[in-house]
Amino acid sequence: MRLCFIVYSDSIHSRKWVSYFVERGHDVHVLSTGKTVIPGTHFHTLYNRLPSKVRALPRMAKIRKLVAEIKPDLINGQPMGLGFYAVMSGVKPVTAGAWGSDIYFTGRSKLGRWHIRYALRHSDLMTADAVDLKNEMVKQGADPDKVMVVTHGVDTSKFKPMNVEALKRKHGLQGKKIVLAARYFEFIYDLPGIAKAFPAVLKEVPDAVLVYLGKGSLEGHLKSLVKELGIEKHVIFLPPVPYSEFPKYLQLADAYMSASVYESTSISLLEAMSCGLAPVVSDLEANTEWIVDGKNGLMFKRRDYKQMAEKIIYALKHKKKMKQFGRINRRTIQKKTEYRKEMRRVEESYEKLIAQYKRRRG
């Protein structure tokens, strides 16, 4: 297949998605709003420095010119904001992918919301990584028969249990009970909430350490809050690490945290599960598709910091139980969302769609 992807290539999720089709030997063209070249692809940049209000038309003109030259069998845009450009490219069949915040987030402009709803109504096939996300897409105008629930998948050969004692020594974490928050420092992930819960955790588990791994717009606020709460001696901020190193850092966790107030299926949650961890997560609909409280992880009500603290304390005090949960999670990921199995489903759906359009054209 000759495939064209309109993506933000600086995102690891985009690179994983596209790279699968490169590995499978397809002719892959990438039209990217980012700067990271994806190996094995024909890479075309859409990056420009124009203000967001005026960049759409020149970007659309460039896309239409490029696809006229490429003549792809199928075009895909993701997340849904870029799915709009795929729909407007003139290529058929057209597919798009929703990531979560593109659908749930209501703070975007009226024009941005219109773009997404237009893409939802005019794509031939869409992907969603959770049933809850699919339901929200349908509420906003998508045909349910055109939405395929598929995760981005986890490479279980890389995200697997391993010894990380050397890494603990490197960061001075030997003998500590580690609570890991490895999400972007943005408001939807409620990282400040974890800090607010932590003083109660320290009263019960004095050797606990909260590790924030990542970056984002809330970094300054988080550091100020940690000082305000008087817990700075028990909190470590680590910068983002290369994706190849991420499996090791996940396994620092005695309690892997995800306190999101809204999102679809968290890829890092699935990666943590693949590593044999038992997550402590908020009660999002998407999380309930993977975690059952007390069966393979722990769950707390969103923004209920007292309950969050109780769940963290339980996780840190019941290491054997959490290990049992982790073994269950490893098997679940291997069975339900292994990267190549999930992507093969997508590949087959693309092949089927292309064949349908070829028959229509005669």
MOLINDA-V197417 format. One record per helix or strand of 3 or more residues. SS is the DSSP state (2 for helix, 1 for strand). FROM is the first residue (numbers start at 1). TO is the last residue. Records with the same first field share a line. If there is no record, write none. Layout:
BEGIN
SS: FROM-TO + FROM-TO
END
This chain:
BEGIN
1: 2-7 + 27-32 + 42-45 + 74-78 + 94-97 + 125-128 + 147-149 + 177-181 + 208-213 + 235-238 + 255-258 + 280-282 + 297-300
2: 12-23 + 52-70 + 80-88 + 101-104 + 110-122 + 131-139 + 144-146 + 165-170 + 187-189 + 191-204 + 219-228 + 232-234 + 243-250 + 267-274 + 285-288 + 305-317 + 319-336 + 339-361
END
